[in-house]
Structure formats: C-alpha cells, structure tokens
Amino acid sequence: MSAAYASATVDPRARIAPDARIGAYSVIGPDVTLGAGVEIGHHCVLEGRVELGPRVRVGHGSILGAPPQDLKFKPETPSGVRVGAGTELREYVTVHRATAPGGFTEIGQACLLMTMCHVGHDCRVGDGVILINAVGLSGHVEVEEHATLGGLAGVHQFCRIGAFAYVGGLTKVTQDVPPYMLVDGNPGAVHGVNLVGLRRHGMPAAERRVLQDAYRLLYRAGLSPRSAVERIRRELPAVASLARLLAFVEASRRGICGPPWRGSGTPAGEGRTAAQGEPV
C-alpha cells in the first residue's frame, strides 16, 4: 500500500503504485497514475490525466495537470500531462495539460526542472533536458533532448529548441534555436557551438569541428540560411549531427535565431529561414 500523509487528499480512483509516497496536504485527482517509486512532496496538486513514470520526484508546492492558460480551452476536455521515468520536478514547478482532447503535455525521461519552472500546454520536452530556475515555456514549445535553458529564460509559443543546445539565463527566445548551438541575449542570438556540452556527452572532436565549420558558414559568412545550407552540404563531411542540424534549419517555420548584432549584417533576433534567398 502506498505511503500517504493523513492530511493528503487522494481520490480512490487514482492508480498509485504500492511504493509511491505522497506528502502532507497534497491533492491527487481521480485520473492520476503514479508509477513505482514516485515521490510527491507536500502541498502538491495533481489534477486531470497526470501520468508519472517510475521514480519521478515532484517538489513541494508543484501543480501538474492544471487547465491551460488558453481562452479557447473547454474545462471538460479530456487531456493531461505525461512525465517520463527518473525526471525530477523541483519546488513550485507548474505543468499545464494539453488543449486538444486526448492530448498530453509531455516531459521526457531523466529531466531536471528546477524551482519555479513553468511548462505550458502542449509542450514537448525531450529526455535529459535541464530547465534552470524559473524558465518559462509558452504553449506548444518543443525542447529536444539534452538541451539546457538557463534561469529565467523565456520561450515564445511554437518555438523549437534543438538537441544539445544551451540557452543562457534571461534569454528571450522568439525564433527556433538550432541543435548544438549557444544562444544568449534579448532577443536571443547564436554565439557559437555548445562545445562544452557536446564534449560532456561524448561527441568526438572531429565531429565537433564539423559543427564549428557549419556554424561559420551559417552565421559568419554573410549567407542566407538557404545558401549556407547548400554550401555546407557541398563542402562538409556528412556526419549524423550535421544532417540533423541542416534538417532542423530547413524545417524551421518561425526562422532560426540570428547572429549577434555587431554593427553590420543581420541584427540579433531577426528571422532567418532556409526558404529566404537573402538575409533579412
């Protein structure tokens, strides 16, 4: 039988693993599923279709599955939140459920969401992502695996953050962040390749150098994204990480983050899409 404080309110219809633990004054709704080894802190609220995988830890005061902040949302919509195994949500994290019937706001496995982070409705957060204190993800944001967002960074609706990217603290993200890149500032601009993160994840030095060469063509050669992609394909080795970077750039609908403002060229934060013939 699961261990729950006497002051906790747990709906008898909730599906709770025998070894799950529920803190004082927490509220667990009827459509909640808690996997093996889940720990819920004190004063938490889990409502709607919340599914927590094995060993998920939820910090004190967190709220999962609350209705989305969307004026079109109908309260009776059956939607939820899904969190993968081994993820930790620290104190006062909020995750809103999806807007579409049967939809889920999803957080992957082995993620760390630090204190007071917010994940908006319909977001997709990949495995191993780190959101540092008070990061805010607006609705429909996608964060690919092993990306890191610094404290108080804010991400506009429908933006994508590529795999292994690093977004600096206080950054305002209004366009897509390409995989493997370092982005910082207001508005967010690409400052280089996330070499430290790639090294820590075991990417070989030769492959990191290919990505650095791609960065120079994409951001330092004065080319439009489309022209840069064409040159990269012609001139650089076809490694897997490079193919992923190019596919991301070509698929971007909001445009990718630009280079920093240096007094000439493209100002930081102005949209750059692979479909455009010239920088804007």
N, C-alpha and C positions, 0 to 999 in steps of 0.2 A: 504494500500500500504506500502511495506517495506521502512524503512528509510535508505538511502544510501547517502554518501557524493557525491557531484557533481563530484569530481575527481576520484571516483571509476569507474571501468570498469566492467559492469555486462551484460553478454550475455542475450538477451531477451528470450532465450530458457531455461534458468535456472529456476528451480522450487523453489520459495522462499516464505516462509510464510509471511503473511501480517505484522507481528510484528517483523520480523528479522531486524537486524541492521548491516550495512556494513560500515567499516571505510574508511578513506581517502586513495586514491591511491591503494586500493585493487583490485584484478582481480578475477572475478567469471566466470568460464567457462560454456559452454552450457549444460554439463551433470551433473551439480551440483544440489543437493537438500538440502535446508536449512529448518529445522523444526521450529516449533513455538518457539519464544523466543531466537533464536540463535543470538549470537553476534560475529561479525568478526572484529578484530582490524584493525589498519592502516597497509598498505603496506603488506598485505597478498596475497597469490596466491593459489587458489583452481582450480585444473585442473583435467581432467579425470572424472571418475564416483565417485564423492565425495558425500556421504550421511551423513549428520549431523542430529542426533536426536534432540528432543526438548531440549532447554536450554543449548546446547553446547556453550562453550565460547572459542574463538580462539584468542590468544595473538598476539600482533604486530609482524609483520615480519615472521609469520609462513607460511610454504608451505606444502599443503596437496595434494596428488594425483600426485606428480611428477613421471616421469618414474623411475623404479627400477634401481639400480646400478648392472645390470646383463648384461654381454656382449651378452647373448643369446636372450635378450628381443627384440621383434619387436615393434616399435613405434605404429603400427596400432592395437595392441592387445587391445580389449575392457575389461579393468579391472578397479578396483577402490579401494576406501578407505571408510570404514563404521565406524562411531563413535556413540556410544550409548548415551542415554539421560543423561543430567546432567554432562557430562565429561568436564573438563577444560584443555585446552592446553595452556600453558603459552608462553611467548615471544620466537620466533625463533625456535619453535618445527618443525621438519620435519617428515612427514609420507609418505612413498613411496607406490605406488599402487602395486597390485599383478602382478605376471608374467604370470599366465595362463588366457586364455580367459574366461570371466565371473567370475573370481576370485576377492576376496576382501582381503585387509589387514584390520583386524578388531580390534577395540578398544571398550571395553565394556562400561557399564553404570557407572556413578559416579566415574570415574577415575581422577587422577591428574597427568599430565605430566608437570613437572617443566621446567624452562628455558633451551633451547638448547638441549632437549632430541631428540633422533632420533629413529624412529621405521622403520625398514627395510621392504622390500617387503615380503608379505605372512605371516607376523606375526599375532598371535592371542593373544590379551591382554584381560584378563577377567575383570569382574566387580570389582570395588573398588580397582584397582591396583594403587600404587603410584610409579612413577618414579621420583627420585630426580634429581636435575640439572645435565645435560649433560650425562645422561645414554645413552648408545648405544646398541640397539638391532639389531643384524645382521639378515639376511633373514631367514624366516621360524622358528623363535623363538616362543615358546608358553609360556605365563605367565598366570598362573591360578589365580583365584580370590583372592583378598585381599593380594597378595604378595607386598612387598616393596623392591625396589632396591635403594641403596644409591648412592650419587653423583659420577659421573664419572665411575661407574661400566660398564664393557663391557661384552657382552654375545655372544658367538660363535654361528655360524649358526646351526640351528636344535636343539639347546638345549631347555630343558623344565625347567621352574621354577615352583615348586609346590605351591599349595594354602597355604596362610598364612605364607609363607617363608619370611625370611628377609636376604637380601644380603647387606653386608657392602659396604661403599664407597670405590672406587678404586679397587674393586674386579675384578679379571679376571675369568670369568665363562667359562669353557671348557667342563664340564660334566653337567648332569642333577642335579638340586637342589631338593632334596626330600621335600614334603609338610611339613610344620610346623617347618622347621629347620633354624638355623642361620648359614650363610656361610660368610666367610671373607678371604681375603688374595689373594696372587698371587703365584701360582694358588689357586682358591677358595677351601676352606676346611670347613667341617662341624664342628662347635664348640659347638653345643648343640641344645636344643629345644627353639623356639621363645616364651618363656613363657609370656613375656610382651604383645606381640601381641595377643596371644591366650586369655589371661586374658581380654584384652580390648574388644575382640569380644565375650566375654561371655562363653567361654568353661569352663565347670565345673572343679574344682580342681582334682577330681578323674580321669577324662579323661586326664587331663594334665599329671598326674603321670603315667598313662599307656604309654603315648608317651615318657616320660622320660625313662621308663624301656625299651621300644623298642629301643630308641637311644643307650642305654648302650649295648644292645645285638648286634646292628647293627655296632656300631663304637668302642666299648671299650672292647669287649670280645675276640678279635682276630679271629673272624669267617669270613668266606667268606659270601658275601651277601646271597647266596642261603641257607647256613647253618643257618645264622641268621634269615632269614625269616621262616624257618621251626621251629626253637626254639620259635620264637615269637608266631607263630600260636599255638604251643602246650602249652605255659606257660602263655600267657597273655589274659585278657578278650577280647572278640570280639566286641569292640566298633566300631562305624562307622568311626571315624577318623583313627583308626589303620588299618582297612580294606583298606581305601584309600591310606594310606602310603605304605602298602605292595603291593597293585596293581600297584602303581607308580614305585616302585623298580623293580618289576618283568617285567614291560613293557619297562623299560629303554633300549634304543638301543645304546646310547653313553656311558653308565655307569654312576653311581651316583658319586657325589663329595666324595672324601675320607676324612679321619680324618686328623687333623694337624700333621705335622712331629714332633715327639717327640724323635728322636734319634733311634727308633726301630719301627718295624711294617710297615704299609703301608705309604709311603710318601704322603703328601697332593697333590691332583690333579691327582693322577694316577687312571685310570679307574677301577671301580668295578661294575660288572654286576651280576645279580642274576643267570645267566647261568654258571658262573665260579665256579669251585669246590674249588679253593684256592684263597686267596688274591693275587693280582699282585703287 
